Amino acid sequence: MESILRSQLNPDIIHCNDWQTALTPVYLKTCIVTFLLARCISIMTIHNIGYQGLFWHYDLEMTHLGWELFNPQALEFYGKINFLKRRRPLCRCGDHGQS
């Protein structure tokens, strides 16, 4: 994400692979709302669903995402963070939850 922003690229699609890149769509929808990425969509390819990116809930601070995403509809999974878990699309900043 940082390299896209620094290079001023204007991608149409960002292709994510497995849990290691699973927060990229979350960042696109919540934190990184810029002119360059306003129309960018993301797709996800999962090669092994057994690896979900499960982490202790206190690690959420390291992602620089807000605690409002630690809920069953977003990233929370039985008290942990699950990078692959998203039941519904996240709204963009400014949408105020209207999706």
N, C-alpha and C positions, 0 to 999 in steps of 0.2 A: 504494500500500500504506500509506504513511504517513497519508494522509488518511482511509482506512478505519479505521485504528487510533485516530487522534485523535478522530474523530467518533463512535466507538463503534458504527458500523454493523455489522450482522450479515448479510452477504450469503450467499446460497446458492451463487451462481455468480459467478466473475470471468471475463469474456470478454476475451481478449488478442488483439491484432491485430499480426501480422508480428513481425519480429525485435526491434523496439524494445521490446516488452513481453514477450518470450519468457522472460525470467528470472523473471517473476512466479510461474509455477508452481513453479519451483525454490525461490524464497524461501518459498512456502507450505509446501513439503514439508521444508525444512531449517531455516530460520532463524526464521520468524515463526509459531511454534506458540503460539497464544493461545486462550483460551476462545472469543473472538468468531469466530475463523477455523478452529476445530477441524474443523468439518463442511463448510467451504467447498471447492468443487471449482473447477477452472479448465478452460476450453475455449480452443482456439486456432484462429484463422482466418488462413490464409496467402494473401495476394493475389498475391505474386510470389516464388516459391521461389528465384529467382536471387539474391535478397538474403538471406543467411543470418545476418548478424551475425558475421562472422569477424574475430577480433582476435588480436593478439600474445598469447602465453600469459602474459607478465608483467602484462598488464592484468587478470588474474584478481583481483589484490589490490584493485583499484578496485571490484569487485563486492561485496566483503566476504564472499565465499564461500570455503570452505576448499579447500586443494589436493587434498583427497581426491576432489573432483569433477573434477579434471583427469585423466581416464582415458577410454579408448575407450567405456566403457559410459555415460558421462555427458556431459561437455561438450567433451572433447578431440577434435580432428579434424585429423589430420596435423600435430600440433605446435602447432596454434592452438586458440583457443576458438571454438566454434560455438554461438551462442545457441539455434539451432533444433534442435540435435542432442540427442536423448534416446532411447536405444534401449529403455530399461526405466524404469518409474516409480521415482522416488527415494523412499526410505523416510522416514517422519517421524522426528524426533529421539525417541529412546526405543525405537524398534522394533529397533535394533541390527542392521539389515540383514536382518531377517526379513520378507520380503514375498511 
